[in-house]
Amino acid sequence: MSHCVFVQIRCAPGTTYQVADAIALREIHSELYSTSGEYDLLLKLYIPEGEDVGHYINENVASVENVQRTLTTMTFRAF
């Protein structure tokens, strides 16, 4: 079973659309939104079974050119 996480992404000024396009081309996301506030994008993705969450995000999201910072929110099945 894959693990759902949300990643907020801060982009270099003026590069939000380029970052969003680069993430979309990687085809790793379930949903990708533009947001206002401290972060520019909100990414919902499912980490494949057996993958380390930190490594997966570093390799597939944080490594995208012009990504300055990410904030990951893990989800847990509570109900």
LINLIN-V880286 format. One record per backbone hydrogen bond with DSSP energy under -1.0 kcal/mol. NH is the residue of the N-H (numbers start at 1). CO is the residue of the C=O. Records with the same first field share a line. If there is no record, write none. Layout:
BEGIN
NH: CO + CO
END
This chain:
BEGIN
3: 47
5: 45
6: 73
7: 43
8: 71
9: 41
10: 69
12: 66
15: 12
19: 15
20: 16
21: 17
22: 18
23: 19
24: 20
25: 21
27: 24
30: 44
31: 44
33: 42
35: 40
40: 9
41: 9
42: 33
43: 7
44: 31
45: 5
47: 3
51: 48
56: 52
57: 53
58: 54
59: 55
60: 56
61: 57
62: 57
64: 61
67: 64
68: 10
69: 10
71: 8
73: 6
75: 4
END
